[in-house]
Amino acid sequence: MSSRVEKRLRIRQRDDVERGMAKLNPKTMKYLGIRDFVEVVIAGKKRLRFRALALEGVPEGEVWANAQELRERGVADRTIATVRRPLNQV
């Protein structure tokens, strides 16, 4: 059984991100092995899945997602979350 690579990152609410999308730094995406989708787990209870988009302007320690969508799902700005590649992504 292989170990999963995951990283603790800060979730930021951004109005310039489309619903269902998450923007990450390309170096972070490469480290985590993310190609298409990213899974965000908050406090081991809320599991969110977004289509991943690489953007150099995103700091390595952050994930940007749509502000309205995060508020609807009960996620506050600057929340620390575990970010990883989804299990079914090969």
PyMOL Python script that loads the backbone (N, CA, C, O; Angstrom):
from pymol import cmd

cmd.read_pdbstr("""\
ATOM      1  N   MET A   1       0.845  -1.182   0.000  1.00  0.00           N
ATOM      2  CA  MET A   1       0.000   0.000   0.000  1.00  0.00           C
ATOM      3  C   MET A   1       0.884   1.237   0.000  1.00  0.00           C
ATOM      4  O   MET A   1       1.744   1.396   0.866  1.00  0.00           O
ATOM      5  N   SER A   2       0.669   2.107  -0.971  1.00  0.00           N
ATOM      6  CA  SER A   2       1.488   3.305  -1.062  1.00  0.00           C
ATOM      7  C   SER A   2       0.923   4.397  -0.147  1.00  0.00           C
ATOM      8  O   SER A   2      -0.281   4.473   0.094  1.00  0.00           O
ATOM      9  N   SER A   3       1.822   5.229   0.347  1.00  0.00           N
ATOM     10  CA  SER A   3       1.378   6.315   1.212  1.00  0.00           C
ATOM     11  C   SER A   3       0.891   7.478   0.343  1.00  0.00           C
ATOM     12  O   SER A   3       1.427   7.734  -0.736  1.00  0.00           O
ATOM     13  N   ARG A   4      -0.113   8.161   0.827  1.00  0.00           N
ATOM     14  CA  ARG A   4      -0.675   9.311   0.109  1.00  0.00           C
ATOM     15  C   ARG A   4       0.077  10.561   0.505  1.00  0.00           C
ATOM     16  O   ARG A   4       0.378  10.774   1.680  1.00  0.00           O
ATOM     17  N   VAL A   5       0.376  11.380  -0.473  1.00  0.00           N
ATOM     18  CA  VAL A   5       1.029  12.657  -0.212  1.00  0.00           C
ATOM     19  C   VAL A   5      -0.058  13.690   0.023  1.00  0.00           C
ATOM     20  O   VAL A   5      -0.960  13.862  -0.797  1.00  0.00           O
ATOM     21  N   GLU A   6       0.039  14.366   1.142  1.00  0.00           N
ATOM     22  CA  GLU A   6      -0.922  15.424   1.459  1.00  0.00           C
ATOM     23  C   GLU A   6      -0.189  16.553   2.159  1.00  0.00           C
ATOM     24  O   GLU A   6       0.916  16.375   2.670  1.00  0.00           O
ATOM     25  N   LYS A   7      -0.819  17.709   2.173  1.00  0.00           N
ATOM     26  CA  LYS A   7      -0.185  18.897   2.734  1.00  0.00           C
ATOM     27  C   LYS A   7      -1.240  19.767   3.387  1.00  0.00           C
ATOM     28  O   LYS A   7      -2.368  19.851   2.901  1.00  0.00           O
ATOM     29  N   ARG A   8      -0.880  20.415   4.486  1.00  0.00           N
ATOM     30  CA  ARG A   8      -1.784  21.336   5.170  1.00  0.00           C
ATOM     31  C   ARG A   8      -1.614  22.717   4.539  1.00  0.00           C
ATOM     32  O   ARG A   8      -0.529  23.298   4.562  1.00  0.00           O
ATOM     33  N   LEU A   9      -2.716  23.231   3.973  1.00  0.00           N
ATOM     34  CA  LEU A   9      -2.692  24.528   3.308  1.00  0.00           C
ATOM     35  C   LEU A   9      -3.842  25.399   3.817  1.00  0.00           C
ATOM     36  O   LEU A   9      -4.807  24.907   4.401  1.00  0.00           O
ATOM     37  N   ARG A  10      -3.714  26.682   3.582  1.00  0.00           N
ATOM     38  CA  ARG A  10      -4.740  27.638   3.993  1.00  0.00           C
ATOM     39  C   ARG A  10      -5.706  27.856   2.831  1.00  0.00           C
ATOM     40  O   ARG A  10      -5.281  28.136   1.710  1.00  0.00           O
ATOM     41  N   ILE A  11      -7.018  27.727   3.102  1.00  0.00           N
ATOM     42  CA  ILE A  11      -8.050  27.950   2.093  1.00  0.00           C
ATOM     43  C   ILE A  11      -8.412  29.425   2.093  1.00  0.00           C
ATOM     44  O   ILE A  11      -8.726  29.999   3.136  1.00  0.00           O
ATOM     45  N   ARG A  12      -8.365  30.038   0.906  1.00  0.00           N
ATOM     46  CA  ARG A  12      -8.703  31.458   0.789  1.00  0.00           C
ATOM     47  C   ARG A  12      -9.940  31.627  -0.084  1.00  0.00           C
ATOM     48  O   ARG A  12     -10.075  30.986  -1.126  1.00  0.00           O
ATOM     49  N   GLN A  13     -10.832  32.492   0.357  1.00  0.00           N
ATOM     50  CA  GLN A  13     -12.046  32.805  -0.405  1.00  0.00           C
ATOM     51  C   GLN A  13     -11.702  33.894  -1.410  1.00  0.00           C
ATOM     52  O   GLN A  13     -11.225  34.965  -1.034  1.00  0.00           O
ATOM     53  N   ARG A  14     -11.945  33.619  -2.690  1.00  0.00           N
ATOM     54  CA  ARG A  14     -11.653  34.585  -3.749  1.00  0.00           C
ATOM     55  C   ARG A  14     -12.841  34.700  -4.683  1.00  0.00           C
ATOM     56  O   ARG A  14     -13.410  33.690  -5.098  1.00  0.00           O
ATOM     57  N   ASP A  15     -13.218  35.926  -5.014  1.00  0.00           N
ATOM     58  CA  ASP A  15     -14.338  36.154  -5.924  1.00  0.00           C
ATOM     59  C   ASP A  15     -13.960  35.920  -7.382  1.00  0.00           C
ATOM     60  O   ASP A  15     -14.841  35.733  -8.221  1.00  0.00           O
ATOM     61  N   ASP A  16     -12.663  35.928  -7.702  1.00  0.00           N
ATOM     62  CA  ASP A  16     -12.227  35.766  -9.089  1.00  0.00           C
ATOM     63  C   ASP A  16     -12.061  34.301  -9.508  1.00  0.00           C
ATOM     64  O   ASP A  16     -11.596  34.028 -10.614  1.00  0.00           O
ATOM     65  N   VAL A  17     -12.434  33.366  -8.643  1.00  0.00           N
ATOM     66  CA  VAL A  17     -12.345  31.934  -8.954  1.00  0.00           C
ATOM     67  C   VAL A  17     -13.745  31.420  -9.267  1.00  0.00           C
ATOM     68  O   VAL A  17     -14.694  31.719  -8.542  1.00  0.00           O
ATOM     69  N   GLU A  18     -13.876  30.652 -10.338  1.00  0.00           N
ATOM     70  CA  GLU A  18     -15.180  30.098 -10.724  1.00  0.00           C
ATOM     71  C   GLU A  18     -15.619  29.028  -9.732  1.00  0.00           C
ATOM     72  O   GLU A  18     -14.794  28.408  -9.060  1.00  0.00           O
ATOM     73  N   ARG A  19     -16.940  28.820  -9.652  1.00  0.00           N
ATOM     74  CA  ARG A  19     -17.484  27.770  -8.793  1.00  0.00           C
ATOM     75  C   ARG A  19     -16.970  26.414  -9.267  1.00  0.00           C
ATOM     76  O   ARG A  19     -16.877  26.160 -10.468  1.00  0.00           O
ATOM     77  N   GLY A  20     -16.639  25.551  -8.315  1.00  0.00           N
ATOM     78  CA  GLY A  20     -16.163  24.210  -8.645  1.00  0.00           C
ATOM     79  C   GLY A  20     -14.688  24.143  -8.989  1.00  0.00           C
ATOM     80  O   GLY A  20     -14.166  23.066  -9.279  1.00  0.00           O
ATOM     81  N   MET A  21     -14.009  25.284  -8.960  1.00  0.00           N
ATOM     82  CA  MET A  21     -12.585  25.346  -9.294  1.00  0.00           C
ATOM     83  C   MET A  21     -11.772  25.713  -8.063  1.00  0.00           C
ATOM     84  O   MET A  21     -12.274  26.351  -7.138  1.00  0.00           O
ATOM     85  N   ALA A  22     -10.514  25.303  -8.066  1.00  0.00           N
ATOM     86  CA  ALA A  22      -9.563  25.710  -7.037  1.00  0.00           C
ATOM     87  C   ALA A  22      -8.254  26.051  -7.732  1.00  0.00           C
ATOM     88  O   ALA A  22      -7.803  25.316  -8.610  1.00  0.00           O
ATOM     89  N   LYS A  23      -7.652  27.151  -7.347  1.00  0.00           N
ATOM     90  CA  LYS A  23      -6.370  27.560  -7.914  1.00  0.00           C
ATOM     91  C   LYS A  23      -5.274  27.236  -6.916  1.00  0.00           C
ATOM     92  O   LYS A  23      -5.365  27.565  -5.733  1.00  0.00           O
ATOM     93  N   LEU A  24      -4.222  26.576  -7.426  1.00  0.00           N
ATOM     94  CA  LEU A  24      -3.074  26.200  -6.605  1.00  0.00           C
ATOM     95  C   LEU A  24      -1.796  26.605  -7.316  1.00  0.00           C
ATOM     96  O   LEU A  24      -1.786  26.802  -8.531  1.00  0.00           O
ATOM     97  N   ASN A  25      -0.726  26.727  -6.558  1.00  0.00           N
ATOM     98  CA  ASN A  25       0.583  26.980  -7.117  1.00  0.00           C
ATOM     99  C   ASN A  25       1.046  25.730  -7.876  1.00  0.00           C
ATOM    100  O   ASN A  25       0.863  24.617  -7.382  1.00  0.00           O
ATOM    101  N   PRO A  26       1.645  25.890  -9.070  1.00  0.00           N
ATOM    102  CA  PRO A  26       2.096  24.721  -9.840  1.00  0.00           C
ATOM    103  C   PRO A  26       3.084  23.821  -9.088  1.00  0.00           C
ATOM    104  O   PRO A  26       3.064  22.604  -9.267  1.00  0.00           O
ATOM    105  N   LYS A  27       3.947  24.405  -8.249  1.00  0.00           N
ATOM    106  CA  LYS A  27       4.896  23.598  -7.475  1.00  0.00           C
ATOM    107  C   LYS A  27       4.161  22.720  -6.466  1.00  0.00           C
ATOM    108  O   LYS A  27       4.536  21.566  -6.254  1.00  0.00           O
ATOM    109  N   THR A  28       3.121  23.262  -5.848  1.00  0.00           N
ATOM    110  CA  THR A  28       2.312  22.493  -4.895  1.00  0.00           C
ATOM    111  C   THR A  28       1.595  21.363  -5.611  1.00  0.00           C
ATOM    112  O   THR A  28       1.532  20.243  -5.104  1.00  0.00           O
ATOM    113  N   MET A  29       1.052  21.654  -6.789  1.00  0.00           N
ATOM    114  CA  MET A  29       0.355  20.624  -7.564  1.00  0.00           C
ATOM    115  C   MET A  29       1.309  19.490  -7.943  1.00  0.00           C
ATOM    116  O   MET A  29       0.940  18.317  -7.877  1.00  0.00           O
ATOM    117  N   LYS A  30       2.525  19.837  -8.335  1.00  0.00           N
ATOM    118  CA  LYS A  30       3.508  18.811  -8.703  1.00  0.00           C
ATOM    119  C   LYS A  30       3.879  17.963  -7.485  1.00  0.00           C
ATOM    120  O   LYS A  30       3.957  16.739  -7.587  1.00  0.00           O
ATOM    121  N   TYR A  31       4.108  18.598  -6.342  1.00  0.00           N
ATOM    122  CA  TYR A  31       4.460  17.883  -5.115  1.00  0.00           C
ATOM    123  C   TYR A  31       3.368  16.890  -4.710  1.00  0.00           C
ATOM    124  O   TYR A  31       3.660  15.766  -4.302  1.00  0.00           O
ATOM    125  N   LEU A  32       2.103  17.319  -4.828  1.00  0.00           N
ATOM    126  CA  LEU A  32       0.975  16.475  -4.429  1.00  0.00           C
ATOM    127  C   LEU A  32       0.541  15.493  -5.519  1.00  0.00           C
ATOM    128  O   LEU A  32      -0.270  14.603  -5.263  1.00  0.00           O
ATOM    129  N   GLY A  33       1.074  15.648  -6.728  1.00  0.00           N
ATOM    130  CA  GLY A  33       0.712  14.763  -7.827  1.00  0.00           C
ATOM    131  C   GLY A  33      -0.667  15.054  -8.400  1.00  0.00           C
ATOM    132  O   GLY A  33      -1.318  14.160  -8.940  1.00  0.00           O
ATOM    133  N   ILE A  34      -1.113  16.299  -8.287  1.00  0.00           N
ATOM    134  CA  ILE A  34      -2.444  16.698  -8.750  1.00  0.00           C
ATOM    135  C   ILE A  34      -2.377  17.061 -10.227  1.00  0.00           C
ATOM    136  O   ILE A  34      -1.513  17.826 -10.656  1.00  0.00           O
ATOM    137  N   ARG A  35      -3.316  16.493 -11.003  1.00  0.00           N
ATOM    138  CA  ARG A  35      -3.416  16.833 -12.423  1.00  0.00           C
ATOM    139  C   ARG A  35      -4.754  17.499 -12.727  1.00  0.00           C
ATOM    140  O   ARG A  35      -4.785  18.584 -13.306  1.00  0.00           O
ATOM    141  N   ASP A  36      -5.858  16.864 -12.346  1.00  0.00           N
ATOM    142  CA  ASP A  36      -7.182  17.373 -12.704  1.00  0.00           C
ATOM    143  C   ASP A  36      -7.993  17.862 -11.508  1.00  0.00           C
ATOM    144  O   ASP A  36      -8.582  18.942 -11.546  1.00  0.00           O
ATOM    145  N   PHE A  37      -8.018  17.061 -10.452  1.00  0.00           N
ATOM    146  CA  PHE A  37      -8.866  17.375  -9.301  1.00  0.00           C
ATOM    147  C   PHE A  37      -8.048  17.426  -8.019  1.00  0.00           C
ATOM    148  O   PHE A  37      -6.991  16.805  -7.910  1.00  0.00           O
ATOM    149  N   VAL A  38      -8.564  18.183  -7.045  1.00  0.00           N
ATOM    150  CA  VAL A  38      -7.948  18.299  -5.731  1.00  0.00           C
ATOM    151  C   VAL A  38      -9.025  18.023  -4.683  1.00  0.00           C
ATOM    152  O   VAL A  38     -10.179  18.420  -4.844  1.00  0.00           O
ATOM    153  N   GLU A  39      -8.636  17.345  -3.620  1.00  0.00           N
ATOM    154  CA  GLU A  39      -9.549  17.058  -2.509  1.00  0.00           C
ATOM    155  C   GLU A  39      -9.099  17.876  -1.306  1.00  0.00           C
ATOM    156  O   GLU A  39      -7.924  17.870  -0.939  1.00  0.00           O
ATOM    157  N   VAL A  40     -10.046  18.576  -0.701  1.00  0.00           N
ATOM    158  CA  VAL A  40      -9.776  19.430   0.458  1.00  0.00           C
ATOM    159  C   VAL A  40     -10.570  18.867   1.629  1.00  0.00           C
ATOM    160  O   VAL A  40     -11.792  18.748   1.552  1.00  0.00           O
ATOM    161  N   VAL A  41      -9.870  18.515   2.727  1.00  0.00           N
ATOM    162  CA  VAL A  41     -10.525  17.953   3.904  1.00  0.00           C
ATOM    163  C   VAL A  41     -10.320  18.915   5.067  1.00  0.00           C
ATOM    164  O   VAL A  41      -9.191  19.276   5.399  1.00  0.00           O
ATOM    165  N   ILE A  42     -11.433  19.325   5.683  1.00  0.00           N
ATOM    166  CA  ILE A  42     -11.383  20.286   6.777  1.00  0.00           C
ATOM    167  C   ILE A  42     -11.778  19.590   8.067  1.00  0.00           C
ATOM    168  O   ILE A  42     -12.899  19.099   8.201  1.00  0.00           O
ATOM    169  N   ALA A  43     -10.859  19.553   9.005  1.00  0.00           N
ATOM    170  CA  ALA A  43     -11.073  18.973  10.336  1.00  0.00           C
ATOM    171  C   ALA A  43     -11.556  17.529  10.269  1.00  0.00           C
ATOM    172  O   ALA A  43     -12.234  17.061  11.183  1.00  0.00           O
ATOM    173  N   GLY A  44     -11.218  16.829   9.210  1.00  0.00           N
ATOM    174  CA  GLY A  44     -11.597  15.428   9.078  1.00  0.00           C
ATOM    175  C   GLY A  44     -13.082  15.206   8.868  1.00  0.00           C
ATOM    176  O   GLY A  44     -13.534  14.061   8.866  1.00  0.00           O
ATOM    177  N   LYS A  45     -13.857  16.271   8.691  1.00  0.00           N
ATOM    178  CA  LYS A  45     -15.310  16.148   8.587  1.00  0.00           C
ATOM    179  C   LYS A  45     -15.829  16.590   7.235  1.00  0.00           C
ATOM    180  O   LYS A  45     -16.620  15.880   6.615  1.00  0.00           O
ATOM    181  N   LYS A  46     -15.400  17.743   6.772  1.00  0.00           N
ATOM    182  CA  LYS A  46     -15.882  18.258   5.483  1.00  0.00           C
ATOM    183  C   LYS A  46     -14.890  17.874   4.399  1.00  0.00           C
ATOM    184  O   LYS A  46     -13.703  18.193   4.480  1.00  0.00           O
ATOM    185  N   ARG A  47     -15.390  17.190   3.389  1.00  0.00           N
ATOM    186  CA  ARG A  47     -14.552  16.786   2.262  1.00  0.00           C
ATOM    187  C   ARG A  47     -15.092  17.453   1.007  1.00  0.00           C
ATOM    188  O   ARG A  47     -16.225  17.203   0.596  1.00  0.00           O
ATOM    189  N   LEU A  48     -14.268  18.307   0.400  1.00  0.00           N
ATOM    190  CA  LEU A  48     -14.660  19.055  -0.788  1.00  0.00           C
ATOM    191  C   LEU A  48     -13.762  18.644  -1.950  1.00  0.00           C
ATOM    192  O   LEU A  48     -12.576  18.370  -1.767  1.00  0.00           O
ATOM    193  N   ARG A  49     -14.335  18.606  -3.130  1.00  0.00           N
ATOM    194  CA  ARG A  49     -13.564  18.237  -4.318  1.00  0.00           C
ATOM    195  C   ARG A  49     -13.726  19.349  -5.360  1.00  0.00           C
ATOM    196  O   ARG A  49     -14.837  19.786  -5.662  1.00  0.00           O
ATOM    197  N   PHE A  50     -12.589  19.791  -5.895  1.00  0.00           N
ATOM    198  CA  PHE A  50     -12.575  20.866  -6.875  1.00  0.00           C
ATOM    199  C   PHE A  50     -11.747  20.460  -8.088  1.00  0.00           C
ATOM    200  O   PHE A  50     -10.866  19.606  -7.997  1.00  0.00           O
ATOM    201  N   ARG A  51     -12.045  21.091  -9.237  1.00  0.00           N
ATOM    202  CA  ARG A  51     -11.187  20.953 -10.411  1.00  0.00           C
ATOM    203  C   ARG A  51      -9.992  21.872 -10.172  1.00  0.00           C
ATOM    204  O   ARG A  51     -10.170  23.051  -9.863  1.00  0.00           O
ATOM    205  N   ALA A  52      -8.783  21.344 -10.310  1.00  0.00           N
ATOM    206  CA  ALA A  52      -7.571  22.087  -9.997  1.00  0.00           C
ATOM    207  C   ALA A  52      -7.074  22.889 -11.197  1.00  0.00           C
ATOM    208  O   ALA A  52      -7.125  22.430 -12.338  1.00  0.00           O
ATOM    209  N   LEU A  53      -6.594  24.096 -10.911  1.00  0.00           N
ATOM    210  CA  LEU A  53      -6.053  24.972 -11.931  1.00  0.00           C
ATOM    211  C   LEU A  53      -4.741  25.560 -11.399  1.00  0.00           C
ATOM    212  O   LEU A  53      -4.704  26.119 -10.303  1.00  0.00           O
ATOM    213  N   ALA A  54      -3.675  25.430 -12.177  1.00  0.00           N
ATOM    214  CA  ALA A  54      -2.364  25.945 -11.765  1.00  0.00           C
ATOM    215  C   ALA A  54      -2.276  27.438 -12.055  1.00  0.00           C
ATOM    216  O   ALA A  54      -2.650  27.895 -13.135  1.00  0.00           O
ATOM    217  N   LEU A  55      -1.782  28.185 -11.085  1.00  0.00           N
ATOM    218  CA  LEU A  55      -1.608  29.630 -11.248  1.00  0.00           C
ATOM    219  C   LEU A  55      -0.393  30.068 -10.435  1.00  0.00           C
ATOM    220  O   LEU A  55      -0.343  29.882  -9.219  1.00  0.00           O
ATOM    221  N   GLU A  56       0.587  30.651 -11.126  1.00  0.00           N
ATOM    222  CA  GLU A  56       1.826  31.081 -10.468  1.00  0.00           C
ATOM    223  C   GLU A  56       1.591  32.102  -9.359  1.00  0.00           C
ATOM    224  O   GLU A  56       2.363  32.154  -8.401  1.00  0.00           O
ATOM    225  N   GLY A  57       0.545  32.911  -9.468  1.00  0.00           N
ATOM    226  CA  GLY A  57       0.286  33.967  -8.494  1.00  0.00           C
ATOM    227  C   GLY A  57      -0.209  33.479  -7.139  1.00  0.00           C
ATOM    228  O   GLY A  57      -0.274  34.258  -6.189  1.00  0.00           O
ATOM    229  N   VAL A  58      -0.556  32.208  -7.040  1.00  0.00           N
ATOM    230  CA  VAL A  58      -1.045  31.658  -5.776  1.00  0.00           C
ATOM    231  C   VAL A  58       0.157  31.284  -4.906  1.00  0.00           C
ATOM    232  O   VAL A  58       1.035  30.555  -5.368  1.00  0.00           O
ATOM    233  N   PRO A  59       0.218  31.762  -3.664  1.00  0.00           N
ATOM    234  CA  PRO A  59       1.314  31.365  -2.771  1.00  0.00           C
ATOM    235  C   PRO A  59       1.309  29.844  -2.550  1.00  0.00           C
ATOM    236  O   PRO A  59       0.255  29.210  -2.587  1.00  0.00           O
ATOM    237  N   GLU A  60       2.482  29.276  -2.322  1.00  0.00           N
ATOM    238  CA  GLU A  60       2.602  27.823  -2.170  1.00  0.00           C
ATOM    239  C   GLU A  60       1.814  27.277  -0.983  1.00  0.00           C
ATOM    240  O   GLU A  60       1.446  26.102  -0.991  1.00  0.00           O
ATOM    241  N   GLY A  61       1.551  28.073   0.013  1.00  0.00           N
ATOM    242  CA  GLY A  61       0.844  27.605   1.195  1.00  0.00           C
ATOM    243  C   GLY A  61      -0.653  27.856   1.184  1.00  0.00           C
ATOM    244  O   GLY A  61      -1.313  27.753   2.217  1.00  0.00           O
ATOM    245  N   GLU A  62      -1.199  28.192  -0.008  1.00  0.00           N
ATOM    246  CA  GLU A  62      -2.622  28.526  -0.082  1.00  0.00           C
ATOM    247  C   GLU A  62      -3.321  27.795  -1.223  1.00  0.00           C
ATOM    248  O   GLU A  62      -2.693  27.365  -2.190  1.00  0.00           O
ATOM    249  N   VAL A  63      -4.642  27.665  -1.082  1.00  0.00           N
ATOM    250  CA  VAL A  63      -5.534  27.196  -2.139  1.00  0.00           C
ATOM    251  C   VAL A  63      -6.621  28.246  -2.256  1.00  0.00           C
ATOM    252  O   VAL A  63      -7.217  28.636  -1.252  1.00  0.00           O
ATOM    253  N   TRP A  64      -6.888  28.712  -3.479  1.00  0.00           N
ATOM    254  CA  TRP A  64      -7.931  29.706  -3.685  1.00  0.00           C
ATOM    255  C   TRP A  64      -9.168  29.029  -4.255  1.00  0.00           C
ATOM    256  O   TRP A  64      -9.066  28.228  -5.184  1.00  0.00           O
ATOM    257  N   ALA A  65     -10.340  29.347  -3.702  1.00  0.00           N
ATOM    258  CA  ALA A  65     -11.610  28.803  -4.190  1.00  0.00           C
ATOM    259  C   ALA A  65     -12.663  29.912  -4.173  1.00  0.00           C
ATOM    260  O   ALA A  65     -12.449  30.974  -3.588  1.00  0.00           O
ATOM    261  N   ASN A  66     -13.793  29.656  -4.816  1.00  0.00           N
ATOM    262  CA  ASN A  66     -14.866  30.634  -4.930  1.00  0.00           C
ATOM    263  C   ASN A  66     -15.420  30.988  -3.545  1.00  0.00           C
ATOM    264  O   ASN A  66     -15.786  30.105  -2.769  1.00  0.00           O
ATOM    265  N   ALA A  67     -15.475  32.296  -3.247  1.00  0.00           N
ATOM    266  CA  ALA A  67     -15.899  32.763  -1.924  1.00  0.00           C
ATOM    267  C   ALA A  67     -17.334  32.351  -1.607  1.00  0.00           C
ATOM    268  O   ALA A  67     -17.606  31.851  -0.515  1.00  0.00           O
ATOM    269  N   GLN A  68     -18.251  32.555  -2.545  1.00  0.00           N
ATOM    270  CA  GLN A  68     -19.660  32.223  -2.303  1.00  0.00           C
ATOM    271  C   GLN A  68     -19.840  30.722  -2.048  1.00  0.00           C
ATOM    272  O   GLN A  68     -20.580  30.329  -1.147  1.00  0.00           O
ATOM    273  N   GLU A  69     -19.166  29.893  -2.836  1.00  0.00           N
ATOM    274  CA  GLU A  69     -19.276  28.437  -2.682  1.00  0.00           C
ATOM    275  C   GLU A  69     -18.748  27.981  -1.320  1.00  0.00           C
ATOM    276  O   GLU A  69     -19.355  27.131  -0.668  1.00  0.00           O
ATOM    277  N   LEU A  70     -17.618  28.547  -0.892  1.00  0.00           N
ATOM    278  CA  LEU A  70     -17.066  28.171   0.411  1.00  0.00           C
ATOM    279  C   LEU A  70     -17.996  28.595   1.545  1.00  0.00           C
ATOM    280  O   LEU A  70     -18.185  27.847   2.504  1.00  0.00           O
ATOM    281  N   ARG A  71     -18.574  29.784   1.441  1.00  0.00           N
ATOM    282  CA  ARG A  71     -19.514  30.230   2.481  1.00  0.00           C
ATOM    283  C   ARG A  71     -20.728  29.314   2.547  1.00  0.00           C
ATOM    284  O   ARG A  71     -21.192  28.979   3.636  1.00  0.00           O
ATOM    285  N   GLU A  72     -21.248  28.903   1.386  1.00  0.00           N
ATOM    286  CA  GLU A  72     -22.398  27.992   1.355  1.00  0.00           C
ATOM    287  C   GLU A  72     -22.075  26.656   2.011  1.00  0.00           C
ATOM    288  O   GLU A  72     -22.951  26.022   2.600  1.00  0.00           O
ATOM    289  N   ARG A  73     -20.834  26.234   1.910  1.00  0.00           N
ATOM    290  CA  ARG A  73     -20.413  24.950   2.485  1.00  0.00           C
ATOM    291  C   ARG A  73     -19.893  25.089   3.916  1.00  0.00           C
ATOM    292  O   ARG A  73     -19.461  24.108   4.521  1.00  0.00           O
ATOM    293  N   GLY A  74     -19.934  26.311   4.455  1.00  0.00           N
ATOM    294  CA  GLY A  74     -19.549  26.542   5.846  1.00  0.00           C
ATOM    295  C   GLY A  74     -18.058  26.585   6.092  1.00  0.00           C
ATOM    296  O   GLY A  74     -17.595  26.215   7.170  1.00  0.00           O
ATOM    297  N   VAL A  75     -17.298  27.035   5.101  1.00  0.00           N
ATOM    298  CA  VAL A  75     -15.844  27.118   5.238  1.00  0.00           C
ATOM    299  C   VAL A  75     -15.443  28.586   5.323  1.00  0.00           C
ATOM    300  O   VAL A  75     -15.712  29.362   4.407  1.00  0.00           O
ATOM    301  N   ALA A  76     -14.807  28.958   6.409  1.00  0.00           N
ATOM    302  CA  ALA A  76     -14.377  30.342   6.616  1.00  0.00           C
ATOM    303  C   ALA A  76     -13.082  30.627   5.858  1.00  0.00           C
ATOM    304  O   ALA A  76     -12.312  29.718   5.549  1.00  0.00           O
ATOM    305  N   ASP A  77     -12.859  31.906   5.565  1.00  0.00           N
ATOM    306  CA  ASP A  77     -11.622  32.337   4.918  1.00  0.00           C
ATOM    307  C   ASP A  77     -10.444  32.052   5.852  1.00  0.00           C
ATOM    308  O   ASP A  77     -10.563  32.185   7.070  1.00  0.00           O
ATOM    309  N   ARG A  78      -9.325  31.665   5.281  1.00  0.00           N
ATOM    310  CA  ARG A  78      -8.072  31.367   5.996  1.00  0.00           C
ATOM    311  C   ARG A  78      -8.145  30.093   6.844  1.00  0.00           C
ATOM    312  O   ARG A  78      -7.359  29.935   7.779  1.00  0.00           O
ATOM    313  N   THR A  79      -9.057  29.202   6.540  1.00  0.00           N
ATOM    314  CA  THR A  79      -9.150  27.930   7.250  1.00  0.00           C
ATOM    315  C   THR A  79      -7.999  27.019   6.829  1.00  0.00           C
ATOM    316  O   THR A  79      -7.658  26.950   5.648  1.00  0.00           O
ATOM    317  N   ILE A  80      -7.404  26.325   7.788  1.00  0.00           N
ATOM    318  CA  ILE A  80      -6.355  25.353   7.492  1.00  0.00           C
ATOM    319  C   ILE A  80      -7.024  24.031   7.131  1.00  0.00           C
ATOM    320  O   ILE A  80      -7.924  23.573   7.834  1.00  0.00           O
ATOM    321  N   ALA A  81      -6.581  23.420   6.033  1.00  0.00           N
ATOM    322  CA  ALA A  81      -7.180  22.170   5.573  1.00  0.00           C
ATOM    323  C   ALA A  81      -6.098  21.248   5.024  1.00  0.00           C
ATOM    324  O   ALA A  81      -5.016  21.698   4.647  1.00  0.00           O
ATOM    325  N   THR A  82      -6.400  19.959   4.983  1.00  0.00           N
ATOM    326  CA  THR A  82      -5.524  18.981   4.366  1.00  0.00           C
ATOM    327  C   THR A  82      -5.886  18.907   2.886  1.00  0.00           C
ATOM    328  O   THR A  82      -7.046  18.701   2.530  1.00  0.00           O
ATOM    329  N   VAL A  83      -4.893  19.075   2.039  1.00  0.00           N
ATOM    330  CA  VAL A  83      -5.108  19.069   0.594  1.00  0.00           C
ATOM    331  C   VAL A  83      -4.351  17.895   0.013  1.00  0.00           C
ATOM    332  O   VAL A  83      -3.194  17.660   0.363  1.00  0.00           O
ATOM    333  N   ARG A  84      -5.011  17.141  -0.892  1.00  0.00           N
ATOM    334  CA  ARG A  84      -4.389  15.967  -1.487  1.00  0.00           C
ATOM    335  C   ARG A  84      -5.027  15.637  -2.828  1.00  0.00           C
ATOM    336  O   ARG A  84      -6.049  16.205  -3.213  1.00  0.00           O
ATOM    337  N   ARG A  85      -4.401  14.712  -3.517  1.00  0.00           N
ATOM    338  CA  ARG A  85      -4.965  14.203  -4.773  1.00  0.00           C
ATOM    339  C   ARG A  85      -6.061  13.214  -4.418  1.00  0.00           C
ATOM    340  O   ARG A  85      -5.871  12.394  -3.519  1.00  0.00           O
ATOM    341  N   PRO A  86      -7.213  13.264  -5.100  1.00  0.00           N
ATOM    342  CA  PRO A  86      -8.286  12.303  -4.807  1.00  0.00           C
ATOM    343  C   PRO A  86      -7.822  10.862  -5.055  1.00  0.00           C
ATOM    344  O   PRO A  86      -6.938  10.620  -5.876  1.00  0.00           O
ATOM    345  N   LEU A  87      -8.421   9.926  -4.347  1.00  0.00           N
ATOM    346  CA  LEU A  87      -8.041   8.515  -4.464  1.00  0.00           C
ATOM    347  C   LEU A  87      -8.202   7.970  -5.871  1.00  0.00           C
ATOM    348  O   LEU A  87      -7.332   7.240  -6.347  1.00  0.00           O
ATOM    349  N   ASN A  88      -9.292   8.303  -6.550  1.00  0.00           N
ATOM    350  CA  ASN A  88      -9.554   7.707  -7.839  1.00  0.00           C
ATOM    351  C   ASN A  88      -8.819   8.372  -8.992  1.00  0.00           C
ATOM    352  O   ASN A  88      -9.024   7.981 -10.141  1.00  0.00           O
ATOM    353  N   GLN A  89      -7.973   9.362  -8.733  1.00  0.00           N
ATOM    354  CA  GLN A  89      -7.184  10.000  -9.785  1.00  0.00           C
ATOM    355  C   GLN A  89      -5.897   9.206  -9.961  1.00  0.00           C
ATOM    356  O   GLN A  89      -5.102   9.100  -9.027  1.00  0.00           O
ATOM    357  N   VAL A  90      -5.691   8.666 -11.109  1.00  0.00           N
ATOM    358  CA  VAL A  90      -4.502   7.812 -11.355  1.00  0.00           C
ATOM    359  C   VAL A  90      -3.351   8.627 -11.853  1.00  0.00           C
ATOM    360  O   VAL A  90      -2.277   8.084 -12.112  1.00  0.00           O
TER     361      VAL A  90
END
""", "prot")
cmd.dss("prot")
cmd.show_as("cartoon", "prot")
cmd.util.cbc("prot")
cmd.orient("prot")
